[in-house]
Amino acid sequence: PAVMKLSLNVSEGHTAFISLFFPSFKEGNESWNLFELKSYSIKRRLEMQEYSRHPSATHASLQRPQSLHGPSPVTTFGPKACMLQNPHTVMHIQDPASQRLTWNKPPKSVLVIKKIRDASLLQPFKELYLIVYVEKKVLEDPAISDDENFGAITKKFCTFRDDLDDISNRVDFIICLGGDGTLLYASSLFQESVPPVMAFHLGSLGFLTPFKFDTYQSQVTQIIEGNAAIVLRSRLKVRVLKENCEKKARVDDNCIILTNGDVESSRRAVQYQVLNEVVVDRGPSSYLSNVDLFLDGHLITTVQGDGVIVSTPTGSTAYAVAAGASMIHPNVPAIMITPICPHSLSFRPIVVPAGVELKIMLSREARNTAWVSFDGRKRQEICHGDSITITTSCFPVPSICFRDPVNDWFESLAQCLHWNVRKKQNYLSSEDEEF
């Protein structure tokens, strides 16, 4: 059947607004598909009517609400890796069992992050047939520098310096040899797309390191061949805005510099990608921490206590769980807010959608400054006028699984945290039931 057409006369001033809700509309095109018009809700039509009554209204006053879902994560990891696309996926959030890693091209370079002063980790450096990147200070490790057979091999390594050299487009995947701290450090090296991470358990806890070191050679070969299970560990995008206040000196008629001049203020912004948590605490002060917590611009509460933890699902099993929070699977799109020793019996940890924007600032009534750290690093002081803005990053950490995201997570809960470990209740026999 013929498609019905609807002719509308649209003024030039309304073109930009209408195009927000009807993508097919173009300036000068007076014919629209009637079925397309009917597909939009009554709410949108009412908004257009309201706009026509008040032509002076701006677009900002009629913007659609912000999505509560997290941002769409980037599915390319480094220069050569990406996530295998599932054609049967309907929802944006995939079934964890369907998340698989594949390679666009065979990987040729690897970043190796190892614990310092551990001689047992030398063998992988000698046997890897890829271009190996290591941090420059690794070659100064006594376990390497004292090895006579290791000198010739170190010349083949590509070195870099933390915070100085950008290796984001040179590394195809990452091998972590150590504990959970090596994975956190690997995350901090990449402020955008992160290559796939293969973490071997050689530390004290190893919640995030599922691979055993005994069979590393066959496991690395299997990963290079592709089609491995991965879990996308969401990160937090944190922006710290600092208010720098400096007194402007004045000079009198006798050329004497006066220090009590006007105050000049300037703002300095720094951004971080955080895998576990952002911790705001009272630092060395004996006073309560007193910070305001905003969600999408609205003040939701004031934290009075030792501080507050804002964590990812991955970080929910770290500092947050020690402070009484629940444990969240890494595939759940969420942000957890956990108070640290709050001076309130009713302040409990909460979980908010991944798409919200949180802001933390010192309260006006705060008696002291606060301190903030990001995955336990970059610790700095927060003063009045400073702000910390937190939201979910679109650059997750693709962590390679030993089996799959669900089994690996529950295995870590059982082995590392001894989750729900209890002596079994004795069986009740029929004779005992009679009594």
N, C-alpha and C positions, 0 to 999 in steps of 0.2 A: 504493500500500500504506500501511497504517497505520504511523505513526511510533512506533517502540519508545520507551518511557519507562523511566527508571531512577530509583527513589526512593532518596534519601539523607537520612539524618538528620545534620544538621550543627549542631554546637554553636555557640553565639553567639560564642565566642572565636575560632573559625576562619573566620568569615564574611568578614572583611576580607582574610585571606590568600588564600582560595580565589577571591575575586572578582578577584584579580590575574591569575589564569591562565584563569578562565572568565568572560568579560565578561557573558555572558547570565544569570549567577546573580544572584538578588536574595534578600535576607533574607526568609524566610518562604515562598519558592518551593521546594518539595521535588521537583519534577519537572524533569529535565534531558533534553535530546535525546541519545540514546546515540551517535549519529553524531558529535556535537560532542565528546563525551568521547574517542572513539577518535582524533580528529584531532590530539590533543596527544601529544607524544613520551613515551617511557618515562621519560626524564629528569625530566620534570615530575612524573610519578606517584611516582618515587622521592623527589623533593624533598618531596612532600606526606607520604609515609610517614615521612620523617625528621622532618618538622615534628610529626607526630602522636606520635612517640616522645619528642620534646623540646618540650613545649608552651611552655616558657619562652623558646624561641629567638625572637629578634626578626626583624622583616621585613628589616632591613638586612643580616642575615647570610645571607639567602637571596635577595637581589636578583638579578635577571637581569643578566648582564654588560653593560657599556656598549657601545653600538654603535660600531664603528670607522669607520663612514661619517660624513661631515660632516653638520651640521644641515641640515634642509630650508630652502633659501634662500627668502626672501620674494620673491614674483613681482609685487608691486605696487611701482611706482617713483614716489614722489611722490604728489600728490593725484589725478592723472589718467591715468597710464600703467601698463601691466601687460604681462606677456608673453603672447603669443598661445598659447592652449592647443592642444596637439596631441592629438586624440582617439586616435591610433594609438600613443601612447607607452605602452610596457609598463613599462620600467624607470624609476626615479626620475630617473636621469641621462639627459637627452635627448641625442639626436644633435645635435652642434653645428650642423649645417646646418638643423635644424628650429627653432632658437630665433629667434623673430620678435617684433618689437615691434608693439604695437597701442595705440590710445588709447581709453579709455572715453568721453572727451569731448574735443573739440578743445582743444589746448593754447593758453593765453592769456598765459602769463608765461614768461620765460626769464632765467636767471642767466648773465651774460657774465663770464668770467674772462679777462683779457688780460695780456700782458706789459707791464711799465711802460716808459715812454719809447720807444714804438714808434708813430710817427705813421701808419704804413701800415695800422694796425688801426682807424682811425677810421670808415671807411666803413660797416662793419656796424652800428655804433651808430646811424648816421643813417638807415639803411634798414630796420631791423627794425620791423615793424608790431605787435609784441607788447609787453606790459608788461615793461620791461627792469629787472632788478635788477643793481646793481653794488656793489662794496665802496666805502665812503665815501672811502677813500684813492685810489681810481681817478680820481675827479674832481679830485684835487690833482695828477694827473700833468701835467707841463709840456706834453706833447704834446696834451693836451685843453684845459688852461686857457689856453694861448697861441693856440688856434684861435678866431678871431673868429666864424666861422660855427657854432661849436659851443655857444655860450652858451645859446641858446634851447632847444636840444634837451636839455641837461643837466637842465633843470627838470622834464622828464618822467620822469627816472630815479627809481627807488626804490632808496634806499641802505640799507646795513646795515653793522654793525661786527662784525668777527670776534670770536668768544668772548663776545659780548654780546647779539646779536640772533638769534632763532631764525627761520629762513626755511624750515624743512623742509616746512611745509604751504602755502607760498605760491609755490613754484617748480615749474613743470611739467616743464621740462627745462633742461639746462645746455649752454652752448657754451664750449669752451676754445680760446683763441687764443694759441698759444705752443708750448712744449715739453712734455715729460712732467711737469715740475714743476707745470704748471697743473692737470693731471688729479689729481695727488697732493693738491694744495691743495683742489680741489673735493671730493675724498673726505673730507678732514678737516673740512669744514663740516657734514657730515651724519653724526650718530652713530647714526642708525637708517636708515630707508628712504631710498635715494638716487634722485633723478630720473635719467632717461636722460641720458647724457653723449655729446655730439658733439664730438670733439677734432680741431682743425685743426693741421696741421704747420707751425709757424712758429719752431721752436727749432733747436738744434744737432743733436740726435739724432732725436727723434720716433718712438721705438719704439712708443709707446702712442697716437700721433696719426695715424690713417690717412688723414684727409681733406686734400685740397689746397685751399689758400686761394683759388686763382684762380677757381674756380666755386662759391664759397660760397653764392651766392643760390639757385641751382637745387638745390643739395644740401640746404640747410635746408628749402626748400619740399617736397622729396621726403620728408624725415623727418617734417615736420608732417602730411603726408598719411597717414603710418603704414605699417605692414607692412615694417619695415626689419629687417635681421639684427642681432642683438645677441650679445655674449658677456658672461656673468656672471662678473666678476672677483671671486673670493672675497677677503674681508678677514679679518684676525685681530682677535679681541676680546682686548684686553690689559688686565689689571688689575694695577696697581702698588699694593702694600700696604707702607706705610712705617711703621717703628717710630720714634716720636718719644719720646726719653728726655729728661726734664728733671729737674733736681735740685730737690727741695722744700726751701725755706728753713726753718730753725728759728730761733726767737727765744729767747734765754736770759733769765735773771731780770733782767738789767740792760737789757732791751729792745734788745739788740744782735743783729742778724741774722747768723746763721751760714749759710754757703753750702754746707757739706759735709753737707747733709741727706740724707734718703732720696731714691731715684730713682723718679719717677713715669713710667710709660710709657703712651703712647696710640697708637692706630693710625689711620692716615689712608689711605683708598683712593681711587685715581683710575683712571678707565677710558678707554681709547682704542680707536678703530677704525683699523686700519692696513692699507693697500693693498699696500705693497711688502714691508717687512721691519722687524723689531725687531732692533736691533744693541746688543749688550752688549760693551763694550771696556774696556781698562785706563785710558783717559783720559790725563791728563798724567803718570801714574806711569811709572817705568822698570822696575817689577817686572812679572812675568808676571801676567796675569789668571787668577784661580783661582776658578771658579764651579762649583757643582753643578747638574746637569741632571736633573730628575725627569720621568718620563712616567707619567701616571695614578697618581701617588703613590709610584712606585718610582724609586730612584736608578739611573740608567742609566750615567752617566759623570761625570767631573769634567773640565772644560775648562781646560787650562793652555796659555796662549798669549796672543795679542793680544786674543782675544775670540771671540764666537760670533754667527752670524747666523741668525735664525729668519724664514723668508720664505714668502710665498704663491707659487703658481705664477707669478703676474704678476711678483713680485719676484725670481724665479729668474733672470731675464735682466738684473738690475741688479747690485747689490753682490755677490750670491751667485756669479754667474758669473765675476766678477773674482777671487773667492776660490777658484775651482776647482770650483764646483758644476755639475751638469747643468742643462739648460734644460727646463722643464716647460710644456706647453701649459696655458693658463688654465682649460680645461674639466676638467682632471684634479683630482679632489678629494684634495689632499695638503698636507702641510706639510714644508718642507725645512729641515734643520738643517746649517749649514755652519760649521766652525771657521775662525777667522782666524789664519793662521800658527801652527798648533798645534805645541807642542814634543814632537811624536810623529810618527814616520814612518807609523804605521798608522791615524791618525785621518783618516778620509775622510768627505765629506758623506753624509748619509743622508736618505731620504724616509720619512716616517711617515704613517699614515692621517689624514685630515682631522678625524676625530672625537675624537682623543686630546686630553688636557689636559697641557700642558707647564708646568713650573715651574722658574724659575731663581733661585738664591740664592747669596750669597757663601759659599765654603767656610770652615770654621772656621780652616783653615790659611792663609787669604788674608792676604798682607802689606799689602794696600792695598784701598781701595774700588774699585768699578767704576762705569762710566757707561753709561747707556742712552739711546737715541734712537728715535723712532718716525717712519718715513719721513723721517729726517733732521731732524726737528723735536722740540720739547719735551725737549731734552736735559737730563738730571738725574742726580744722583749716587745710587748704590745702596750702602748701608752694611750692616753685619752686622745681621741680623734682618729686613731688607727682603726682599720676594719679588716676582717678576714671573710672573704666571699668563697663559698664552697658549693660546687655542683658536680654532677656526674660527668666525667670526661668521655669523649667519644673515641679514645684510644685505649682499649683494654690491653691487658697482658695475656697473650695466648699461651697458656701453660699446657704442655704436653702431658697427657695422662698415661699412667701405667696400664690401666684397663679402660675405664670410662669415668666421666665426671661424678656419677652417683656412687659407684663402688669405691672409688679412690677416697671420696670425702668421708664416707662412713668408716672406711678402714683407718683413716687418720684419726677420727673421733675415738675409735676403739683402742688403737695402738698408742696414740700419743697422749690423749686426755683421759683414757680409761672411762669413756662415757657409759653410764649405766652399768658399771661393774659392781656386782653384788653377789654375795654367797647365795646359792640356790636354796630355796625353801625345801625342806624335807618332804618326801612323799607321805601322804596320810593313808595308812592301810585301813582295811575294813574293820579290823578290831579296834583301831583308835577312834574311828567314827562313832562306835557304839558308846563311847564314853564322852 
